[in-house]
């Protein structure tokens, strides 16, 4: 099912909007590849990635700039004033009565642009850049006066007092869809903007796509485990002003946890609910309190003495922590599919773990195996199914073979054919 549809198959507001515009959302990696191809073509049309918060637009463009050895400058549409963009510094009087100074946003571009123009490169520390990348982030959240100023960057390679025509400067933008609580300018209703922007809609993040970034990026196990079991909470649909998390919010929660927090304290509850919304914050905190932090890792389940693993499994079953147990099984299945382990060494241990589990949780193993395999290439699928068949035979022929077969009779069968 598309992640642009609800669980009942109905179209989301984002999909309805795209249908009205005659556009199709694509995964973030496809959107970024298309944007880079457009930039490198030299076309006067500039790419604008459109999608909800946290789908990877800004992070993707930032990585693209690095790959292209371009010095990145980000101008925020939603926080810019016309005075700043014209080159006028702004003195702000804050709510507490203090005064702060905001330099002209144009100056962020002026200095590196002058360096590029004079020497053909931009040097920052030990890094040398051969080009410049100007990203207008959240472009359609800028007010009308700022949009008029920004327009010159897309139409004539300039900003007030600055001109980069003929220089290796890349210009791109991000924006939010005009739905789901985003207060944005519908710049697509302007023919002038529409013919200068190639709008590439990005699909909302699903857990499988997000996890491929989140794991190597160091997102903590508590967040990954919770979202794996509650994938609709990664980026739930927004109802008017409702507070809901985004993928970026979950990454921030991970940073909070890694910094050290006490899940039992009321202050932690207030922080989590303030970041995730009341219901999601409450559910996530309860998940962590029920032992997600203390769960054995897959490596521990495979390598610790069986008596210790069995005591752990029986303990969480007795306490009714079936979500944690299901997560252990899910992680174990993912490990087996991904690692191509020696089946003789782990076959009996895998069988013992699954046999120890209540019948209702056993189907998690087979469902996870099939889900993980479905995302592999055809050649890799054949390889994985081969050693899974070997694993299955090793279990059936081993000391727990009879119990393994009994455990799975009446439950979802391990499908490896």
Phi, psi and omega in degrees: 000139179296144176282010173258010178239155177281173181299332180272007177091353181287149180288143175281163176303325178297315179294321178298319177297315180296322179296320179295326181273349182074037181241160179232129178283144181232162176300156185300323181294324178291318180298318180292321178297320179294319180297318180294319178300320179294316180298316183284348179283342184081010181296144175290344177280133184251147181280142172229113176277128182243131178178174181290174181295138172084009180276354175109014184295303183293315180298322180294316177295324178298317178293323178299316179301319179296316180297328181272005181055043180250140176283122188266131171236127180250123175252122185271115181296320185286347184240008183266149172247157181299323180297317179296318183288336176279352178106013182258121175297155184236134173259122184256134172262113186280166184298330181275005178093352179282165181244135175232157184245128176248116180294160178299127180301330179300330181294335176299330181269324190299313186295306179295328179295318178297322179294317179296321182291323185276324186241353180079009179203165176235125183246125176227108183065232179265010180254140179236130184245137181263355180207177182232146182232115178256117181250120175268096185278139181052049184307314186278011170261358177288151178282172188299321180295319179292320178300322178299322180287314179300330185303326182295333178294329182266342183255329184220022177050052182204162166228165183309117179083001182230142179217122180241017178301134181087352179260157179284077180238125179259138180236131178213172183213160168235160178201164178255149177291146183281050180215172171065032175093354178283125177268093186233159174276132180277073185294343178290347177279354177261121178301323182298314178289319187297326181274357177253353180240135168261103183274119181246104182288140181251135177294148172300147181291134165255169188297320183300315180291314183295321183296330179295334173271318191293321183298305179293338179282353175091017175299133190292159185295327180299315179292314181298316181295316181296315183288331177296324180273342182225065191294337179291345180275355180297313180210073182292157178292148184262136176250105180053245185264012183302139177277117179227151180282158171238169175306322178295324178297317181296323176296322178293321176298320177301316178298323178297314181295317181293335176285344177101107177223157177258108183294344181277344185280149179292330179293322176296319178300318181295319180295312182296319179291326177291331180273321189254349189095157188301304187293315181292319178298319178296314182294319181293317179298318179297320178303313182291322179294331182278005171117005179302327179291330186262007182293145176290143175284166178299319180298321178293320179297325181279334191244338179291157175307139186302323181301323180289319179294317180298319178298320178297312181298314181295327180294313182287333175292316180298323180278357177076023181271063185292330178296319178295319179297315179299323179294321176300315180295318180299314179297321179296317179296317178298320180298314182297318180292319188278328192264345183052058185284164174290115190293329181295328183284328187243354185305309182293323180295317177301314180298317180299319180298310183294321179297327182290340187274149175301153185304322185294338182264351186291330181295342179301323180301304185293322180296318181292317178304311182293321179296317180294319181295323184297339182269359182271163174292163182299318180295318180291324177302317180297318180296314182294316180298328178297312182281340173290323175298320179295320177298316181298317179295320180298323179291313183296325183271353184271189186293343180249015185303316182296315180293325177301311181296321179292324181296325184265355177290126182088349176256176178297124185285149177286106186265113182228016182278000000 
